[in-house]
Amino acid sequence: MHVVAAALIDADGRLLLAQRPPGKHLAGAWEFPGGKLEAGETPLAALARELDEELGVAVEQATPLIRIPWRYNHHELLLDAWCVTRWRGEPRSLEGQALRWQLPIDVDQALLAPADRPLLQALRLPKSYPITPADAPLVQRDHWREQLAAAIVHGERLLQLRLPLWPRDAVRELAADLLPLAERYGAQLLLNEDIDGARALGVGVHLKKAQLVTLAERPLPWRQLIAASCHDAEELAHAVALGADFATLSPVATTASHPGATPLGWPAFHALAEAAALPVYALGGMGPSMSREACAAGAQGVAGIGGFWPDS
Ligand SMILES: Nc1nc2c([nH]c(=O)n2[C@H]2C[C@H](O)[C@@H](COP(=O)(O)OP(=O)(O)OP(=O)(O)O)O2)c(=O)[nH]1
């Protein structure tokens, strides 16, 4: 079943949510306006028809957001989500459904239809995900504190502290130092691998491939991000099963940090990202300027080391 769903975003960045009416599948859950494609209909035509029928608005501008394959008990669906940023008419409830406008950050994901959680993450997450270089020595502590702070001030909203040469406590200390600034700017920090450290600090964690397969359930609450390093369909499926918020998929191109690895290339990346029920960042040989190309291949954005820091 192919279902289109619209994230209507207003000029203040608020999102329109609708409540599924009694008697329908997932009654009471909050969702994105939309519905099933009719025979012979294109996704955009279905989106226009559903928004006209449900809200009385005419779509003027829609761009692809994410495609989520999902399985409920009795049926499978492809939730095909679009960002609608321009429309004519004032959205109103034409089918008796409750409506509300909320900033994506304020939406309680527990109240959403389960397949909509990755959609909400796709709306919340930025286009770039800088990662600290694995070979940074501990003596560069001050330098990396400054780089991370400058990146946050310059607009980065999602940053991974991956510093395997440092003692864990030193990485935790760095995260704790940066936390007030990150909170002020609405940026999220993720520790690589260190679940206990993330739990103690209230930040996110980025799971390594080896950790991913050993975990049976989400190791942190929903308000702390969980990311996973993935390289194939099986690892992506595991990340989804675990309830990870997003994944990186690598290597897309050849990269200095993993010279022997065979690159996926964009076509294989696209197929894997689209089949995964979560936002996926392209990693490996990426630069911040490649985010448009990556998004065209179904990515949430780009992740990387070189080129992502103010001094590089
Ligand atoms: N419209 C919509 N459906 C969603 C969302 N999330 C989600 O899991 N679904 C599921 C619920 C349903 O199983 C399916 C869509 O069915 P629907 O009942 O909205 O479709 P429709 O508007 O064509 O309704 P109907 O003619 O069958 O009454 O997709 C969402 O955000 N929007």
The ligand as an ORCA input file, in Angstrom:
! r2SCAN-3c Opt
* xyz 0 1
  N      -2.426      9.474      5.986
  C      -1.505      8.946      6.782
  N      -1.508      7.600      7.002
  C      -0.557      7.112      7.811
  C       0.415      7.937      8.426
  N       1.226      7.150      9.198
  C       0.791      5.890      9.084
  O       1.260      4.913      9.626
  N      -0.298      5.844      8.234
  C      -1.002      4.633      7.872
  C      -2.344      4.506      8.499
  C      -3.094      3.680      7.477
  O      -2.805      2.309      7.709
  C      -2.487      4.112      6.144
  C      -3.226      5.241      5.443
  O      -4.547      5.067      5.494
  P      -5.650      6.233      5.498
  O      -6.797      5.679      6.223
  O      -5.112      7.537      6.010
  O      -5.897      6.392      3.950
  P      -7.094      7.175      3.246
  O      -7.059      8.622      3.669
  O      -6.928      6.869      1.781
  O      -8.382      6.598      3.945
  P      -9.571      5.646      3.563
  O     -10.062      6.105      2.241
  O      -9.055      4.256      3.588
  O     -10.510      5.908      4.698
  O      -1.204      4.593      6.470
  C       0.384      9.333      8.189
  O       1.207     10.115      8.709
  N      -0.586      9.781      7.363
*
